[in-house]
């Protein structure tokens, strides 16, 4: 991996979470910096977003925030980012973040986080990108989602081969190991078995 490797992190903007979620966000920011990677994230100074950005910056990592204009107008943009990209809308924000990311990590989050990471999984399934996608399953946060995904396979809505599209990591070390050792997938046509 080169020094320009960028990890796109999707996560919550909530300030009302249990302490451990913030601890994990800070650890991820430090780890990104220690790995010599850069962070791409949603561009705000609040919630898990702010924590991962602040610790990445403290570790001298490059931090690219991507924030839509309507959120930036509310004064939520992180002024300390190495680069803050203001997009006209949410769709352009997602497209920009996907274009910048070399790997994708979903920390715990709500509807927005889920929508963003599932879009990346779908693009990978359609063979429009081929990059590592990781759910950081802090305190089993994504267990329910993982079980829901399992139902796709068991009931025939998704082919077994697409289990490779994403990885559920129990901790940050496991997530980093997966990203470091990632080999692009050789998926056949989406509609074949």
C-alpha positions as CSV (number, residue, x, y, z in Angstrom):
1,X,0.0,0.0,0.0
2,X,1.3,3.4,-0.9
3,X,1.3,6.5,1.2
4,X,-1.7,7.8,-0.6
5,X,-3.9,4.9,0.6
6,X,-7.2,6.4,1.7
7,X,-9.7,4.7,4.1
8,X,-13.3,5.9,3.8
9,X,-15.0,5.6,7.2
10,X,-18.8,5.7,7.5
11,X,-20.1,6.4,11.0
12,X,-22.5,8.1,13.3
13,X,-22.8,11.8,13.9
14,X,-24.5,11.3,17.2
15,X,-23.2,12.8,20.5
16,X,-25.5,10.5,22.6
17,X,-23.7,7.2,22.4
18,X,-22.1,4.9,24.9
19,X,-18.4,5.8,25.7
20,X,-17.0,2.6,24.1
21,X,-18.2,3.6,20.6
22,X,-16.2,6.9,20.9
23,X,-13.2,5.0,22.2
24,X,-13.3,2.7,19.2
25,X,-13.6,5.7,16.8
26,X,-10.6,7.3,18.4
27,X,-8.6,4.1,18.2
28,X,-9.5,3.8,14.5
29,X,-8.3,7.3,13.8
30,X,-5.0,6.6,15.6
31,X,-4.6,3.3,13.7
32,X,-5.2,5.0,10.4
33,X,-2.5,7.5,11.2
34,X,-0.1,4.8,12.5
35,X,-0.6,2.8,9.2
36,X,0.4,5.9,7.2
37,X,-3.0,6.0,5.6
38,X,-5.3,9.0,5.1
39,X,-8.9,9.3,6.3
40,X,-11.9,10.1,4.1
41,X,-15.1,10.7,6.1
42,X,-18.3,12.8,6.3
43,X,-16.7,16.1,7.2
44,X,-18.4,17.0,10.5
45,X,-16.9,17.7,13.9
46,X,-19.6,15.8,15.9
47,X,-20.2,12.2,17.0
48,X,-18.0,9.4,15.9
49,X,-17.1,11.4,12.8
50,X,-15.4,14.1,14.9
51,X,-13.6,11.5,17.1
52,X,-12.1,9.5,14.2
53,X,-11.1,12.7,12.4
54,X,-9.6,14.4,15.5
55,X,-7.4,11.4,16.4
56,X,-6.3,10.9,12.8
57,X,-5.3,14.5,12.7
58,X,-3.4,14.2,16.0
59,X,-1.5,11.3,14.4
60,X,-0.6,13.5,11.4
61,X,-2.8,11.6,9.0
62,X,-4.3,13.4,6.0
63,X,-8.0,13.9,6.6
64,X,-10.4,14.6,3.8
65,X,-13.9,15.6,4.9
66,X,-16.7,15.5,2.4
67,X,-19.8,17.4,3.6
68,X,-23.0,18.4,1.7
69,X,-23.7,22.2,1.6
70,X,-26.9,21.9,3.7
71,X,-25.0,20.4,6.6
72,X,-22.0,22.7,6.2
73,X,-24.5,25.6,6.4
74,X,-25.4,24.5,9.9
75,X,-21.8,25.1,11.1
76,X,-21.0,21.4,11.4
77,X,-18.0,21.2,9.1
78,X,-14.7,20.2,10.7
79,X,-12.4,23.3,10.3
80,X,-9.3,21.2,11.0
81,X,-9.5,18.9,8.0
82,X,-6.5,18.7,5.7
83,X,-9.1,19.2,3.0
84,X,-12.8,19.9,3.3
85,X,-14.9,19.3,0.2
86,X,-18.4,20.8,0.2
87,X,-20.7,19.1,-2.2
88,X,-24.1,20.4,-3.5
89,X,-26.0,17.5,-2.1
90,X,-25.9,14.1,-0.4
91,X,-25.7,12.2,-3.6
92,X,-22.6,14.0,-4.7
93,X,-21.1,13.6,-1.2
94,X,-21.5,9.8,-1.5
95,X,-20.1,9.7,-5.0
96,X,-17.1,11.8,-4.0
97,X,-16.3,9.6,-0.9
98,X,-16.6,6.4,-3.0
99,X,-14.3,7.9,-5.6
100,X,-11.7,8.8,-3.0
101,X,-11.7,5.6,-0.9
102,X,-9.3,2.7,-1.4
103,X,-11.0,0.8,1.4
104,X,-14.2,1.3,3.4
105,X,-15.0,0.8,7.0
106,X,-18.4,1.1,8.7
107,X,-18.2,2.0,12.3
108,X,-21.6,1.8,14.2
109,X,-24.1,4.3,12.8
110,X,-27.7,4.9,11.9
111,X,-29.7,5.0,8.7
112,X,-27.1,7.2,6.8
113,X,-24.2,4.9,7.7
114,X,-26.1,1.8,6.6
115,X,-27.2,3.4,3.4
116,X,-23.7,4.5,2.5
117,X,-22.0,1.1,3.2
118,X,-24.7,-0.9,1.5
119,X,-24.4,1.2,-1.6
120,X,-20.6,0.4,-1.7
121,X,-21.4,-3.3,-1.3
122,X,-23.9,-3.1,-4.2
123,X,-21.4,-1.4,-6.4
124,X,-18.9,-4.2,-5.6
125,X,-21.6,-6.8,-6.4
126,X,-22.1,-5.1,-9.7
127,X,-18.3,-5.2,-10.3
128,X,-18.1,-1.4,-10.4
129,X,-15.5,-1.4,-7.7
130,X,-13.3,-4.1,-6.1
131,X,-12.1,-2.8,-2.8
132,X,-12.2,-4.0,0.8
133,X,-15.4,-3.3,2.8
134,X,-15.4,-3.9,6.5
135,X,-18.1,-3.6,9.2
136,X,-16.4,-2.8,12.6
137,X,-18.7,-4.8,14.8
138,X,-18.1,-2.9,18.1
139,X,-19.9,-4.6,21.0
140,X,-21.8,-6.8,18.5
141,X,-23.4,-3.7,17.0
142,X,-23.8,-5.3,13.6
143,X,-24.8,-8.8,14.7
144,X,-28.5,-8.2,13.8
145,X,-27.5,-6.8,10.4
146,X,-25.2,-9.8,9.8
147,X,-28.1,-12.2,10.6
148,X,-30.3,-10.2,8.2
149,X,-27.7,-10.6,5.5
150,X,-27.5,-14.3,6.2
151,X,-31.2,-14.6,5.4
152,X,-30.4,-13.3,1.9
153,X,-28.2,-16.3,1.3
154,X,-30.4,-18.9,3.0
155,X,-33.5,-17.8,1.2
156,X,-31.8,-17.5,-2.2
157,X,-32.0,-13.7,-2.7
158,X,-28.2,-13.5,-3.0
159,X,-25.8,-16.1,-4.3
160,X,-23.4,-17.7,-1.8
161,X,-20.4,-16.2,-3.7
162,X,-21.4,-12.7,-2.6
163,X,-20.4,-13.5,1.0
164,X,-17.0,-12.2,-0.1
165,X,-18.3,-8.7,-0.7
166,X,-17.8,-7.6,2.9
167,X,-16.1,-8.6,6.1
168,X,-17.4,-8.4,9.7
169,X,-14.4,-7.5,11.9
170,X,-14.6,-8.0,15.7
171,X,-12.0,-5.4,16.3
172,X,-9.8,-2.8,14.6
173,X,-6.8,-5.1,14.4
174,X,-8.8,-7.7,12.5
175,X,-10.1,-4.9,10.2
176,X,-6.6,-3.7,9.4
177,X,-5.3,-7.2,8.8
178,X,-8.2,-7.8,6.3
179,X,-7.5,-4.5,4.5
180,X,-3.7,-5.1,4.4
181,X,-4.1,-8.7,2.9
182,X,-7.1,-7.9,0.6
183,X,-6.9,-9.5,-2.8
184,X,-9.4,-8.2,-5.4
185,X,-12.2,-10.6,-6.0
186,X,-12.7,-12.5,-9.2
187,X,-16.5,-12.5,-9.3
188,X,-18.3,-13.9,-12.3
189,X,-21.4,-12.3,-13.7
190,X,-23.8,-11.1,-11.0
191,X,-26.7,-13.1,-12.4
192,X,-24.8,-16.5,-12.6
193,X,-24.9,-18.9,-9.7
